[in-house]
Amino acid sequence: AYLLGVREFYGRPFRVDRRVLVPRPDTETLVEVALRRTAARSLSMRALDLCTGSGCVAITLGRERPTGVVFAGDISPGALAVARENAYRLGAYNVAFRESDLFGAFAPRGCFDVITANPPYIASAEVDTLMPDVRAYEPRLALDGGPDGLAFVRRIAAEARAHLTVGGTLALEVGAGEAPEAEAILRAAGFTDVESTRDYARIERVVHGVSPRPA
């Protein structure tokens, strides 16, 4: 994908380079969960996508819900440059980007109907054992999820409810085998209706739950 400079995601061509992870089909499950969970708010959906990378999730949500508003954040200025170019090329004019360490640039106003994230979720000790085309080329910042791979899941779950509307959804992509612990993290943070959705390979890939009330 880096050689070609493009990778298809949800039927759209996204520009990619070594500043961002290559979008994967697994992550389309994250989009599908967000769209399904916000079906009742489709005309006025307000979404926040963290760790946006190439912008594939945020831009897809914006294009699938053209009357909604999507905000997206990433800590990497390089990744945001790629995401903004993709948004312009793909006509996602209802998507706005901010440089942000998770929620840092977003006030806790309880205004989002859904928060999505494909955060780093590879355990630190496992990053160097990944396939060479991943470990040698894709940004480590977007791969390393801490000692057990769930450091960012804990951080996001702890802060998300303050940014969600009542009944709003948090949906997170996680690594293979991480779903049970990630579900427990969401429940401990006060989320209800917590469940996991399998990706195309039948791996429990997206953990999601509902915020019953503002934190």
BAFI-3210 file (N, C-alpha, C; in Angstrom, 3 decimals, decimal comma, padded with zeros to 6 digits):
// residues 215
n [1|2|3|4|5|6|7|8|9|10|11|12|13|14|15|16|17|18|19|20|21|22|23|24|25|26|27|28|29|30|31|32|33|34|35|36|37|38|39|40|41|42|43|44|45|46|47|48|49|50|51|52|53|54|55|56|57|58|59|60|61|62|63|64|65|66|67|68|69|70|71|72|73|74|75|76|77|78|79|80|81|82|83|84|85|86|87|88|89|90|91|92|93|94|95|96|97|98|99|100|101|102|103|104|105|106|107|108|109|110|111|112|113|114|115|116|117|118|119|120|121|122|123|124|125|126|127|128|129|130|131|132|133|134|135|136|137|138|139|140|141|142|143|144|145|146|147|148|149|150|151|152|153|154|155|156|157|158|159|160|161|162|163|164|165|166|167|168|169|170|171|172|173|174|175|176|177|178|179|180|181|182|183|184|185|186|187|188|189|190|191|192|193|194|195|196|197|198|199|200|201|202|203|204|205|206|207|208|209|210|211|212|213|214|215]
n.u [000,824|001,977|003,815|002,123|000,672|-001,965|-004,942|-007,860|-010,821|-013,834|-014,938|-013,799|-011,000|-008,138|-005,473|-002,225|000,766|003,989|003,463|001,126|-000,952|-001,734|-004,981|-007,207|-009,328|-010,534|-011,124|-013,318|-015,425|-015,631|-016,675|-019,162|-020,397|-020,590|-022,330|-024,608|-025,247|-025,951|-028,187|-030,734|-030,189|-029,388|-029,666|-028,704|-026,305|-023,527|-020,183|-017,098|-013,858|-011,123|-007,499|-007,127|-005,504|-005,096|-007,551|-009,585|-011,812|-013,222|-013,731|-015,203|-017,477|-018,376|-019,010|-020,935|-022,891|-023,934|-025,311|-024,533|-022,061|-018,615|-015,857|-012,332|-009,358|-005,785|-002,567|-000,395|001,059|001,814|000,181|-002,295|-002,036|-002,132|-004,725|-006,331|-005,851|-007,020|-009,698|-010,335|-009,970|-011,913|-014,266|-015,319|-016,605|-017,778|-016,194|-013,923|-010,606|-008,316|-005,246|-004,473|-003,985|-005,577|-008,466|-007,618|-007,845|-010,535|-013,399|-015,099|-018,149|-020,342|-021,520|-021,359|-022,682|-021,562|-018,432|-015,561|-012,664|-009,603|-007,278|-003,711|-002,960|-001,272|000,632|003,490|005,832|005,374|005,515|007,919|007,886|006,133|005,037|007,527|006,757|005,063|006,248|008,588|007,863|005,349|004,076|005,377|004,243|001,541|001,048|001,945|000,514|001,047|001,975|000,120|-001,340|-003,679|-003,625|-004,496|-007,183|-008,064|-007,549|-009,213|-011,786|-012,067|-012,457|-014,408|-017,228|-017,815|-017,838|-019,855|-023,284|-026,332|-027,070|-025,262|-022,686|-019,699|-017,185|-014,657|-011,834|-010,068|-007,326|-006,785|-008,137|-008,315|-010,831|-012,554|-011,303|-011,324|-014,079|-014,661|-013,298|-014,791|-017,268|-016,519|-016,018|-018,517|-020,176|-023,007|-024,894|-022,823|-020,901|-019,306|-018,284|-017,734|-015,139|-014,526|-013,027|-014,024|-013,084|-013,321|-013,537|-014,406|-015,279|-018,029|-020,181|-022,776|-023,349|-024,990|-025,579|-024,370|-020,970]
n.v [-001,212|001,244|001,530|001,817|003,946|004,148|002,812|000,894|001,501|000,733|000,946|003,226|005,112|005,628|007,794|006,842|006,870|006,498|007,846|007,046|004,302|001,549|001,313|-001,325|-004,104|-005,128|-002,920|-001,799|-002,913|-001,404|000,996|000,048|-000,734|001,774|003,151|001,545|001,716|004,370|004,741|005,786|008,443|009,428|011,644|013,838|013,211|013,479|012,917|011,634|010,811|009,216|008,915|009,035|008,689|007,889|008,934|007,305|006,142|008,358|009,914|008,135|007,845|010,480|010,685|008,686|009,659|012,358|014,588|014,819|015,697|015,391|015,069|014,719|013,429|013,336|012,559|012,912|015,194|014,641|012,474|013,770|015,537|013,791|012,774|015,082|015,647|013,378|013,768|016,074|015,184|013,202|014,482|014,943|017,140|017,699|016,948|017,624|018,276|017,891|018,421|016,309|014,733|012,040|012,917|015,496|017,981|018,430|019,660|018,537|018,213|016,588|016,055|014,318|011,778|009,398|007,904|006,880|004,766|003,558|002,574|002,351|-001,038|-003,198|-005,231|-003,978|-005,595|-007,243|-005,861|-005,839|-008,378|-008,528|-008,956|-008,290|-006,318|-004,767|-004,036|-002,760|-000,621|000,629|003,220|003,127|004,486|004,264|001,654|000,558|-000,435|-000,361|-002,251|-004,468|-004,070|-002,682|-000,132|002,293|001,810|001,796|004,496|005,893|004,869|005,766|008,510|008,956|009,101|011,656|013,076|012,123|012,040|011,373|008,013|007,773|006,209|004,358|003,029|000,766|-000,443|-003,461|-005,711|-009,156|-011,462|-009,628|-008,690|-009,681|-008,579|-005,887|-005,395|-005,674|-003,464|-001,344|-001,774|-001,371|001,321|002,345|001,942|000,626|-002,094|-003,463|-005,011|-007,241|-007,161|-009,193|-009,294|-009,575|-011,868|-013,297|-012,662|-011,281|-008,028|-005,351|-003,553|-002,315|000,028|001,684|004,969|005,679|008,044|011,443|011,703]
n.w [000,000|000,743|-001,326|-003,527|-002,622|-001,914|-000,436|-000,416|001,449|002,855|000,357|-000,729|-002,006|-000,126|000,500|001,531|003,507|005,076|007,409|008,530|009,694|007,555|006,331|007,318|006,438|008,760|010,312|009,156|010,455|012,772|011,786|010,871|013,275|014,568|012,812|012,999|015,727|015,922|014,413|014,974|015,245|012,859|011,097|012,443|013,602|015,762|015,856|017,181|016,364|017,577|017,542|014,751|012,470|009,107|008,699|007,896|009,253|010,364|008,051|006,505|008,142|007,967|005,223|004,948|006,594|005,695|006,666|009,221|011,769|012,114|014,210|014,451|015,879|016,355|017,637|016,073|013,915|011,288|010,554|010,654|008,534|006,356|006,759|006,446|003,753|002,604|003,369|001,921|-000,741|-000,880|-000,464|002,092|003,679|006,049|008,129|010,678|011,787|014,520|016,229|018,799|021,926|022,534|024,213|024,652|023,196|023,129|024,585|027,547|027,005|026,741|024,189|022,017|019,952|019,292|019,924|018,384|018,067|016,873|018,497|019,391|019,957|020,280|022,394|024,073|024,144|022,020|019,666|018,218|017,221|015,196|011,753|009,231|007,303|008,732|011,285|010,441|008,890|009,433|011,607|014,857|016,951|016,452|016,946|019,438|022,316|025,028|028,069|028,161|025,911|026,235|027,231|026,075|025,723|028,362|029,082|027,288|027,889|030,502|030,248|028,342|028,820|029,731|027,433|025,884|024,754|026,619|026,365|024,347|022,335|022,855|020,890|020,292|018,563|019,069|019,839|018,760|020,991|023,052|023,657|025,874|028,227|027,538|027,407|030,138|031,114|030,010|031,276|033,960|033,833|033,766|031,578|029,838|028,309|027,024|024,537|022,134|018,721|015,914|013,407|009,823|009,766|011,819|014,310|017,545|017,380|017,756|020,541|022,301|023,972|025,927|027,146|030,052|031,336|031,754|032,851]
ca.u [000,000|002,857|004,381|001,072|000,207|-003,416|-005,577|-009,307|-011,485|-015,273|-015,244|-013,212|-009,532|-007,477|-004,031|-001,462|002,220|004,532|003,004|-000,131|-001,208|-002,508|-006,330|-007,456|-010,750|-011,035|-011,596|-014,647|-016,374|-015,795|-017,609|-020,487|-020,950|-020,951|-023,520|-025,761|-025,588|-026,473|-029,221|-031,852|-029,731|-028,626|-029,718|-028,024|-025,236|-022,256|-019,241|-015,698|-012,971|-009,800|-006,422|-007,756|-004,576|-005,407|-008,891|-010,504|-013,065|-013,920|-014,180|-016,279|-018,673|-018,857|-019,615|-022,143|-023,863|-023,564|-025,944|-023,939|-020,797|-017,601|-014,571|-011,320|-008,120|-004,609|-001,433|000,652|000,792|001,954|-001,040|-003,376|-001,860|-002,657|-006,180|-006,956|-005,804|-008,043|-011,023|-010,526|-010,096|-013,117|-015,441|-015,867|-016,513|-018,363|-015,224|-012,914|-009,481|-007,550|-004,127|-004,945|-003,653|-006,914|-009,503|-007,001|-008,292|-011,993|-013,993|-016,050|-019,465|-021,412|-022,239|-021,163|-023,552|-020,702|-016,983|-014,874|-011,205|-008,761|-006,061|-002,648|-003,395|-000,302|001,451|004,810|006,811|005,046|005,647|009,080|007,666|005,172|005,583|008,450|006,122|004,382|007,145|009,662|007,378|004,219|004,541|005,277|003,321|000,177|000,983|002,293|-000,588|001,449|002,383|-000,839|-002,063|-004,958|-003,413|-005,330|-008,579|-008,335|-007,594|-010,398|-012,987|-012,152|-012,835|-015,364|-018,605|-017,963|-017,950|-020,974|-024,656|-027,020|-027,343|-024,211|-021,940|-018,254|-016,828|-013,201|-011,213|-009,092|-006,581|-007,308|-008,057|-008,409|-012,215|-013,109|-010,762|-011,805|-015,465|-014,618|-012,865|-015,937|-018,268|-015,988|-016,105|-019,923|-020,939|-023,988|-025,124|-021,484|-020,775|-018,256|-018,696|-016,663|-014,779|-014,753|-012,326|-014,725|-012,379|-013,986|-012,679|-014,892|-015,986|-018,822|-021,141|-023,614|-023,239|-026,347|-025,761|-023,078|-020,117]
ca.v [000,000|002,417|001,657|002,334|005,217|004,150|001,583|001,033|001,275|000,957|001,284|004,507|005,069|006,513|007,975|006,412|006,828|005,941|008,616|006,472|002,881|001,179|000,860|-002,746|-004,472|-005,326|-001,654|-001,510|-003,334|-000,252|001,895|-000,568|-000,641|003,175|003,476|000,820|002,233|005,743|004,765|006,649|009,836|009,491|012,941|014,879|012,556|014,132|011,838|011,944|009,695|009,406|008,151|008,940|008,201|008,313|009,508|006,401|005,964|009,648|010,323|007,228|008,255|011,732|010,459|007,873|010,504|013,690|015,667|014,819|016,411|014,484|015,601|013,672|013,873|012,466|013,231|013,053|016,185|014,009|011,723|014,713|016,056|012,760|012,708|016,257|015,462|012,393|014,382|016,983|014,403|012,372|015,324|014,851|018,523|017,779|016,363|018,587|017,591|018,631|017,723|016,047|013,501|011,535|013,942|016,730|019,193|018,417|019,959|017,508|018,855|015,613|016,416|013,364|010,607|008,222|008,078|005,718|004,822|002,403|003,015|001,337|-002,129|-004,282|-005,192|-003,423|-006,652|-007,978|-005,019|-006,253|-009,718|-008,425|-009,203|-007,208|-005,219|-003,927|-003,444|-001,970|000,491|001,367|004,008|002,440|005,282|003,801|000,217|000,170|-000,199|-000,527|-003,599|-005,526|-003,665|-002,064|001,143|003,352|001,459|002,279|005,955|006,369|004,495|006,577|009,889|009,079|009,419|013,110|013,641|011,483|012,324|010,257|007,006|007,768|004,959|004,272|001,833|000,683|-001,621|-004,078|-006,809|-010,511|-011,965|-008,558|-008,247|-009,877|-007,598|-004,572|-005,306|-005,441|-002,077|-000,470|-001,923|-000,723|002,765|002,736|001,719|-000,451|-002,710|-003,689|-006,234|-007,276|-007,518|-009,878|-008,770|-010,503|-013,113|-013,854|-012,290|-010,225|-006,914|-004,052|-003,565|-001,097|000,149|002,888|005,825|005,898|009,410|012,130|011,395]
ca.w [000,000|000,737|-002,670|-004,399|-002,079|-001,744|000,027|-000,385|002,735|002,748|-001,028|-001,122|-002,041|000,836|000,361|002,703|003,459|006,326|008,568|009,035|009,496|006,380|006,724|007,152|006,403|010,126|010,872|008,627|011,493|013,665|011,106|010,850|014,628|014,816|012,028|013,540|017,056|015,824|013,365|015,369|015,229|011,614|010,424|013,214|014,346|016,080|016,130|017,460|016,081|018,168|016,886|013,433|011,462|007,743|008,677|007,192|009,987|010,452|006,723|006,116|008,890|007,397|003,911|005,116|007,291|005,203|007,439|010,551|011,974|012,651|014,629|014,493|016,499|016,375|018,259|015,064|012,871|009,989|010,283|010,386|007,179|005,460|006,944|005,830|002,297|002,260|003,508|000,782|-001,966|-000,855|-000,299|003,451|004,142|007,398|009,064|011,127|012,425|015,523|016,864|020,159|022,647|022,868|024,382|025,121|022,501|023,052|025,882|027,995|026,984|026,578|022,967|020,930|019,934|019,210|019,921|017,854|018,111|016,571|019,181|019,438|020,840|020,335|023,603|023,757|023,908|020,805|018,473|017,438|016,662|014,104|010,423|008,844|006,570|009,716|012,283|009,850|008,073|009,996|012,760|016,147|017,769|016,197|017,212|020,806|023,241|026,423|028,484|027,796|024,716|026,570|027,924|025,493|026,017|029,726|029,081|026,565|028,641|031,721|029,945|027,245|029,191|029,862|026,087|025,200|025,133|027,276|025,350|023,340|022,203|022,704|020,123|020,210|017,966|019,970|019,253|018,921|022,358|024,045|023,852|027,217|029,174|027,131|027,872|031,582|031,311|029,724|032,348|035,159|033,614|033,868|030,345|029,844|026,995|026,474|023,760|021,130|017,367|015,191|012,095|008,714|010,079|012,978|015,531|018,309|016,997|018,225|021,823|022,340|025,054|025,961|028,318|030,547|031,802|031,758|033,998]
c.u [000,860|003,481|003,363|000,562|-001,275|-003,871|-007,087|-009,839|-012,951|-015,641|-014,661|-011,692|-008,918|-005,985|-003,354|000,026|002,696|004,193|001,764|-000,132|-001,967|-003,901|-006,536|-008,955|-011,343|-011,696|-012,932|-015,733|-016,642|-016,788|-019,023|-021,160|-021,412|-022,208|-024,762|-026,207|-026,198|-027,590|-030,359|-031,474|-029,028|-028,599|-028,913|-026,845|-024,020|-021,300|-017,851|-014,887|-011,587|-008,780|-006,757|-006,828|-004,874|-006,761|-009,938|-011,832|-013,860|-014,507|-015,311|-017,570|-019,252|-019,541|-020,900|-023,257|-023,592|-024,225|-025,437|-022,667|-019,825|-016,358|-013,592|-010,028|-007,017|-003,458|-000,329|000,285|000,890|000,721|-002,188|-003,255|-002,400|-004,183|-006,875|-006,942|-006,868|-009,447|-011,328|-010,782|-011,419|-014,385|-016,100|-015,764|-017,149|-017,466|-014,158|-011,855|-008,775|-006,382|-004,471|-004,416|-004,964|-007,887|-008,937|-007,538|-009,809|-012,591|-015,027|-017,469|-020,616|-022,205|-022,126|-022,105|-022,751|-019,247|-016,379|-013,373|-010,643|-007,405|-004,938|-003,067|-002,483|000,501|002,884|005,822|006,574|005,277|006,793|008,948|006,662|005,847|006,444|007,777|005,318|005,402|008,194|009,170|006,254|004,646|004,303|004,306|001,882|-000,007|001,064|001,198|-000,243|001,683|001,432|-001,676|-003,326|-004,819|-004,329|-006,816|-008,955|-008,462|-008,860|-011,659|-013,174|-012,678|-014,029|-016,744|-018,830|-018,148|-019,153|-022,324|-025,211|-027,436|-026,319|-023,356|-020,440|-017,945|-015,326|-012,767|-010,142|-008,410|-007,226|-007,079|-008,224|-009,844|-012,746|-012,610|-011,231|-013,263|-015,506|-014,215|-014,023|-016,987|-017,802|-016,056|-017,549|-020,743|-021,885|-024,135|-023,799|-021,450|-019,625|-018,846|-017,504|-016,405|-014,995|-014,066|-012,900|-013,958|-013,157|-013,121|-013,109|-015,693|-016,735|-019,842|-021,788|-023,376|-024,629|-026,634|-024,405|-022,282|-020,079]
c.v [001,265|002,624|002,259|003,694|005,289|002,798|001,833|000,713|001,651|001,475|002,588|004,412|006,096|006,573|007,527|006,592|006,420|006,772|008,008|004,959|002,679|000,725|-000,619|-003,027|-004,673|-004,068|-001,229|-001,921|-002,198|000,743|001,333|-000,515|000,785|003,563|002,795|001,412|003,639|005,851|005,716|008,134|010,154|010,879|014,014|014,336|013,463|013,044|012,395|010,686|010,022|008,522|007,966|008,474|008,766|008,985|008,575|006,230|007,264|010,054|009,425|007,566|009,538|011,556|009,638|008,639|011,957|014,838|015,713|015,644|015,453|015,282|014,445|014,235|012,845|013,254|013,544|014,105|015,580|013,220|012,653|015,329|015,071|012,730|013,894|016,154|014,463|012,984|015,298|016,194|013,658|013,167|015,241|016,224|018,739|017,129|017,405|017,862|018,508|017,774|017,543|014,728|012,975|012,715|015,334|018,004|019,312|018,609|018,893|018,065|017,881|015,780|015,392|012,169|009,316|008,669|006,778|005,886|003,478|002,731|001,993|000,222|-003,353|-004,147|-004,808|-004,503|-007,391|-007,160|-005,494|-007,659|-009,693|-008,713|-008,027|-006,046|-004,314|-003,242|-002,524|-000,714|001,289|002,053|003,287|003,161|004,793|002,319|-000,121|000,577|-000,393|-001,979|-004,719|-005,171|-002,870|-000,701|002,236|003,065|001,976|003,799|006,469|006,077|005,383|007,981|010,023|009,554|010,916|013,790|013,099|012,022|011,156|009,263|006,966|006,514|005,200|002,967|001,843|-000,578|-002,143|-005,235|-008,150|-010,989|-010,917|-008,197|-008,493|-008,851|-006,196|-004,372|-005,003|-004,001|-001,118|-000,573|-001,234|000,795|003,256|002,539|000,530|-001,009|-002,959|-005,028|-006,122|-007,691|-008,094|-009,222|-009,839|-011,848|-013,801|-013,651|-011,186|-008,970|-005,568|-004,244|-002,249|-001,146|001,516|003,645|006,150|007,314|010,097|011,792|012,558]
c.w [000,000|-000,646|-003,641|-003,945|-001,851|-001,229|000,102|001,011|002,569|001,352|-001,528|-001,096|-001,094|000,538|001,659|002,437|004,849|007,557|009,209|008,880|008,191|006,846|006,395|007,115|007,792|010,667|010,276|009,624|012,469|013,077|011,161|012,215|014,908|014,063|012,594|014,874|016,998|014,792|013,703|015,325|013,910|010,984|011,142|014,009|014,541|016,542|016,403|017,201|016,616|017,455|015,412|012,329|010,080|007,624|008,102|007,919|010,002|009,103|006,240|006,848|008,307|006,059|004,016|005,809|006,911|005,941|008,873|010,592|012,642|013,000|014,725|015,063|016,372|016,974|017,248|014,021|011,470|009,601|009,940|008,994|006,144|005,536|006,287|004,304|001,853|002,344|002,333|-000,500|-002,039|-000,550|001,058|004,114|005,516|008,443|009,386|011,945|013,420|015,999|018,340|020,681|023,236|023,019|024,662|024,492|022,425|024,445|026,255|028,119|026,797|025,310|021,843|021,070|019,859|019,226|019,421|018,037|017,674|017,175|019,021|020,393|020,812|021,630|023,242|023,383|022,599|019,528|017,589|016,873|015,514|012,764|009,976|008,130|007,483|010,625|011,686|009,156|008,722|011,295|014,083|017,076|017,633|016,496|018,694|021,788|024,703|026,786|028,075|026,569|024,973|027,259|027,393|025,687|027,397|029,751|028,419|027,352|029,865|031,443|029,013|027,680|029,349|028,507|025,327|025,669|025,943|026,190|024,241|023,420|022,150|021,995|019,874|019,487|018,917|019,245|019,513|020,353|023,435|024,408|025,260|028,237|028,820|027,538|029,367|031,898|031,068|030,825|033,621|035,055|033,583|032,614|030,501|028,426|026,282|025,738|022,790|019,793|016,626|013,836|011,026|008,927|011,316|014,278|016,225|018,218|017,564|019,500|021,952|023,468|025,054|027,260|028,840|030,998|031,757|033,006|034,977]
res [a|y|l|l|g|v|r|e|f|y|g|r|p|f|r|v|d|r|r|v|l|v|p|r|p|d|t|e|t|l|v|e|v|a|l|r|r|t|a|a|r|s|l|s|m|r|a|l|d|l|c|t|g|s|g|c|v|a|i|t|l|g|r|e|r|p|t|g|v|v|f|a|g|d|i|s|p|g|a|l|a|v|a|r|e|n|a|y|r|l|g|a|y|n|v|a|f|r|e|s|d|l|f|g|a|f|a|p|r|g|c|f|d|v|i|t|a|n|p|p|y|i|a|s|a|e|v|d|t|l|m|p|d|v|r|a|y|e|p|r|l|a|l|d|g|g|p|d|g|l|a|f|v|r|r|i|a|a|e|a|r|a|h|l|t|v|g|g|t|l|a|l|e|v|g|a|g|e|a|p|e|a|e|a|i|l|r|a|a|g|f|t|d|v|e|s|t|r|d|y|a|r|i|e|r|v|v|h|g|v|s|p|r|p|a]
***
